[in-house]
Amino acid sequence: MRFCYALLTTALITAFSSQAAEKPNILFVLFDDMGYGEPTSYRPASLFKTPNIDRMAKEG
């Protein structure tokens, strides 16, 4: 009977520990000499075209 409890405990610990928590996606972007209004997603009349930043801003 002790063997069954030990086996059950081991199975439960293995089952719960194998489920990794989902990690959030974090993106840190650093620009040099770029103001907050430069991307076209925030100021459409900007002289700089930033399609990738615009896509990230649109997707959230």
Backbone hydrogen bonds, N-H to C=O, Kabsch-Sander energy under -0.5 kcal/mol:
donor,donor_aa,acceptor,acceptor_aa,energy
5,Y,1,M,-2.0
6,A,2,R,-2.5
7,L,3,F,-2.5
8,L,4,C,-2.6
9,T,5,Y,-2.7
10,T,6,A,-2.3
11,A,7,L,-2.3
12,L,8,L,-2.5
13,I,9,T,-2.5
14,T,10,T,-2.3
15,A,11,A,-2.3
16,F,12,L,-2.4
17,S,13,I,-2.2
18,S,14,T,-1.4
20,A,18,S,-1.2
26,I,24,P,-0.6
29,V,27,L,-0.6
33,D,31,F,-0.5
38,E,35,G,-1.4
42,Y,39,P,-1.4
43,R,39,P,-1.6
46,S,43,R,-2.0
50,T,48,F,-0.6
54,D,50,T,-2.3
55,R,51,P,-2.1
56,M,52,N,-2.1
57,A,53,I,-2.3
58,K,54,D,-2.1
59,E,55,R,-2.3
60,G,56,M,-1.5
